[in-house]
Amino acid sequence: MKSITQFENKKVLVLGLAKSGEAAARLLAKLGAIVTVNDGKPFEENPSAQALLEEGIKVVCGGHPLELLDENFELMVKNPGIRYDNPMVARALEKGIPVWTEVELAYLVSEAPIIGITGSNGKTTTTTMIADVLNHGGKSGVLSGNIGFPASEVAQSVTAQDTLVMELSSFQLMGINSFHPHIAVITNLMPTHIDYHGSFEAYVAAKWNIQNRMTSDDFIILNFNQDLAKELATKTKAQVVPFSTVEKVDGAYLENGGLYYKGELIMQADEIGVPGSHNVENALATIAVSKLSGVSNQAIKETLASFGGVKHRLQFVDTINDVKFYNDSKSTNILATQKALSGFDNSKVILIAGGLDRGNEFDELVPDITGVKKMIILGESAPRVKRAAEKAGVSYLDAKDVADATRIAFDQANAGDVVLLSPANASWDMYKNFEVRGDEFIATVEQLKG
């Protein structure tokens, strides 16, 4: 960890705990700051706050009193999920207090160079692919950020021989100042999180913050399948390395079934260990980063060919009687399920779908589910999903939950078929989160295998 003195005796308010807030509070205390933590959860129900108090860090729990900001704080580090129109954040900004997220702290203390990955879809898979390729290629890629390992915690233990491979959300990127990755990746840009950002333009601006401090010595990897990315490419000081599945570019591209980097064949697209057109894009972004990082073609090919996916993201679970099971519980919207289906022969797919009813119809999904062998439908949104199935001419069966759906799907399957959990809906009507839903699918497959 770099030895820095800028936080010594500096009054810092950490707003919101969870993993990132807890890590930020500990790091700031270690750096000599006078830290106060403020979290909305009551103290008696807040083990993180209790632990920090035992370590000598001041905690204020059970609400967000605005008068707390009268204590002359010089910096606020907020949980990325807390919006900027939150009264505490708004008041801090009115007072001229800088508001950061913990990835800024990670950058300041990290001895390792940073590869930052952001985008609307594919962030986690691409981040994991990159770290796996680096490690297999003799480099040391260390996962951190939005992927579940707080950046400010991981950054304390890495050295100059490592590379921090950091997944970054738009929320995190709104709270950076000097953050400077050597390589940045934007997988794609779709209109998501508009409720948080207010507009697609504001969302894109937040993502684009990733390159604010980059120079001509740095590299930004952009998806030239999108005209927006081509437009953004003209607005950065970094060297642009494009990737594309639809045209030959001066970077990584798909041509006649092969994945190339600047004219050099790396591998065949059908050799990638996970299916789907979106995973071809993820692999191309990974290839670009890997080549810039000096990894051999052989190491890239071996890693991507054996890549089993990320849990709950088109994750291959098992094969029973020549029936393959894939867990794509993270597909909480129509676009994600469309991408999942693109990797399979519909005539072999038994699709498990449905979940939280957000009031939307599923007409957009009709072309993608046409030809699917069978659908198993569950959840609040079942009537709407059934209407889409009927329009597509797909027969379906009802299920009471994911375990029931998985058993029904297996009963309907023949050798060579695929049982795909890709709900196109959030999980909150029946499950705490998509992870719990996916875990039930995995557990049921294990039971079926015996």
Buried (B, 14 or more C-beta within 10 A) or exposed (E): BEEEEEBEEBBBBBBBBBBBBBBBBBBBBEBBBBBBBBBBBEBEEBEBBEBBBEEEBBBBBBEBEEEBBEEEBBBBBBBBBBBBEBEBBBBBEEEEBBBBBBBBBBBBBBBBBBBBBBBBBBBBBBBBBBBBBBBBBEBBBBBBBBBEBBBBBBBBEBEEEBBBBBBBBBBBBBBBEEBBBBBBBBBBBBEBBEEBBEEBEBBBBBBBBBBBBBEEEBBBBBBBBBEBBBEBBEEBEBBBBBBBBEEEBEBBBBBEEBBBBEEEEBBEBEBBBBBBBBBBBBBBBBBBBBBBBEBBBEBBBBBBEEBEBBBBBBBBBBEBEEBBBBBBBBBBBBBBBBBBBBBBEBEBBBBBBBBBBBEEBBEBBBEBBEBBBBBBBBBBBBEBBBBBBEBBEBEBBEBEBBBBBBBBBBEBBEEEBBBBBBBBBBBBBBBEBBBBBBBBBBEBBEEBEE
